[in-house]
Amino acid sequence: MVPHSWYLILAAALFSVGMFGVLARRNAVAILLGVELMLNAVNINLVSFWRYSDVFSMSGQVFSIIVFAVTAAEVSVGLALVISMYRRRNTVIANDVDMLKF
Amino acid sequence: MFTTQTFASILPEILILAIGLLVLVFEPFWKGEQRRNAGWLTAGGLFVSMIICLLAGRPGDPEMTLGGMIRFDWLGFFLKMLFMFAAAATALLLMDHDRAGKRGEAYLLLLASLIGMNLMASSADLVMLYLSIETASIPLYVLSGFLLDDERSTEAGFKYFLYGTLASTIMLYGFSLLFGFSGTTDLYGIAGALASGKIPPLIGFGIVSLVVVGLGFKVSIVPFHFWAPDVYEGAPTPVAGFLSTASKAAGFAVILRLFFVVFPGFDQIWTMTFAVLSAVSMTVGNLLALPQTNIKRLLAYSSISHAGYALIGVVGFSQFGAASVVFYLAAYIATNLLAFGIVMAYSRITGIEDIREYAGLSRRNPLLGLMMLAAFLSLAGMPPFGGFIAKILVFAAGVQANYIWLVVVGIINSIIGLYYYLNVLKFVYLYRLPNEDEDRHPVPLTQPYMIALVVLVLGVILIGTIFAPFFNWSDAGAFNLF
């Protein structure tokens, strides 16, 4: 069986890649993709923790399913906001969204 | 499994859901001006629900319901009443908003977010906690970007969403590690696992940091505050008021439950972290508020500094500290909603958000000027208003926990805060319109504003003068926490 730590390292690496994407990319859709990667890292964590501990307690599985559902809701709202931004300002580049500032 | 207690524990949420359905059913039948009736329905419904809950839904001894998802106790109950009060006031303020007030979905989103906040205050399980935080946040993203024809509003929604998802994802990663190392999602079970040393200190420190990022965003403390001024400025004003009060208070409810119940073993680490964050939030918030000319941005920076003051009570890490935080939130919800309500009432007539353009308000509408005096003096922490007692209590909690330096920083910051609050009042009371013809430029208040603002003023004064019952409720809540 694959050692548990491999999964945790994979999740941590995926989380970091996603985080880098969020911080470095300027396109709003790419930022959303970065967030998605981070959420998938969380799901890998949850499912692997479930698999390597008490398999009969379902809380890890349930948690990851709820994370799926919430992510879907969040991303649909996010894309709607990106589209409303694009219609108003004709851009999805986060750097150009700078009307409100100090 | 389903007993009366089960239903009593989620009675507020059931009633809110019923109000939402009523709004959905009635809204299509209303035409034109009638559509603002959705606001009366929401506010009236919430008022009736609060009375029903106070009569029939009061908690007894703390009890786990719904399979351990909800903890039915006084802390959750008192905070739920506060959130419902805030949402009712927001619905009234929203009614006469030119572009959002006649649309039923605005009230529906408000109610959906309210359900999330209520569950945040009482959830006792990681899954429930995450779900309720997202239920509270997602409708608020939409509400911030609600005015599709307004560039500033769409930008506010866009920014709030990007920062919000990132922060909540980071927090969720912390939750997943917390679940993994303790093997359970039940908060009290996790506390047991932590106490028995199942989680190595280094991992524990990492989890605490990840969770602080997510919750710090929700309550907008420095350095997770960047979204607040932009979102408050761009979002519809009543929504900004709701964001800065109920949403922040819900974040504090989670902070109290999570850190006091789950992480008492790491108290050395997190009390120091929060002490530093609190000092930085107060100082940065107040200093950045000084040069602001837009009143909503000024209130945003002031709300950042208020999150810092409330954190002093959390740093206290005692029953009294928790009670002082809850009391602070009660006073702050009434005060800041009042401030945002006045801003809304004024900019609705004049279309102006610049502080310098508040000249002569005391002559254009004396009552509104007087309310503004109450709101801003309460924000500054002057007796006899709620903000004064609330500040005294959190400072006392800080002193009790031997964080004297933090309290000194807090007091110095209160003095800085006084300067910019009084600066606004200077324009309201001492300056006049260029032609001194204030009589010809009145600022009339419509009925919903009148009701909401008068109730909020009464709340601010009551919390500041007859504070014993409010403190007793806060203390009962804090007692249930342990």
HADDOCK unambig.tbl for C-alpha pairs under 7 A between the chains (distance, minus, plus):
assign (segid A and resid 35 and name CA) (segid B and resid 166 and name CA) 6.43 0.50 0.50
assign (segid A and resid 38 and name CA) (segid B and resid 169 and name CA) 6.89 0.50 0.50
assign (segid A and resid 39 and name CA) (segid B and resid 169 and name CA) 6.38 0.50 0.50
assign (segid A and resid 42 and name CA) (segid B and resid 173 and name CA) 5.40 0.50 0.50
assign (segid A and resid 42 and name CA) (segid B and resid 176 and name CA) 6.31 0.50 0.50
assign (segid A and resid 45 and name CA) (segid B and resid 176 and name CA) 6.39 0.50 0.50
assign (segid A and resid 46 and name CA) (segid B and resid 176 and name CA) 5.75 0.50 0.50
assign (segid A and resid 46 and name CA) (segid B and resid 180 and name CA) 6.91 0.50 0.50
assign (segid A and resid 49 and name CA) (segid B and resid 180 and name CA) 5.14 0.50 0.50
assign (segid A and resid 59 and name CA) (segid B and resid 185 and name CA) 6.81 0.50 0.50
assign (segid A and resid 63 and name CA) (segid B and resid 127 and name CA) 5.73 0.50 0.50
assign (segid A and resid 74 and name CA) (segid B and resid 138 and name CA) 6.53 0.50 0.50
assign (segid A and resid 78 and name CA) (segid B and resid 161 and name CA) 6.53 0.50 0.50
assign (segid A and resid 81 and name CA) (segid B and resid 157 and name CA) 6.75 0.50 0.50
assign (segid A and resid 81 and name CA) (segid B and resid 158 and name CA) 5.75 0.50 0.50
assign (segid A and resid 82 and name CA) (segid B and resid 158 and name CA) 6.55 0.50 0.50
assign (segid A and resid 84 and name CA) (segid B and resid 148 and name CA) 6.67 0.50 0.50
assign (segid A and resid 84 and name CA) (segid B and resid 154 and name CA) 6.66 0.50 0.50
assign (segid A and resid 85 and name CA) (segid B and resid 154 and name CA) 5.79 0.50 0.50
assign (segid A and resid 85 and name CA) (segid B and resid 155 and name CA) 6.67 0.50 0.50
assign (segid A and resid 88 and name CA) (segid B and resid 151 and name CA) 6.31 0.50 0.50
assign (segid A and resid 97 and name CA) (segid B and resid 155 and name CA) 6.72 0.50 0.50
assign (segid A and resid 100 and name CA) (segid B and resid 230 and name CA) 5.48 0.50 0.50
assign (segid A and resid 101 and name CA) (segid B and resid 230 and name CA) 6.47 0.50 0.50
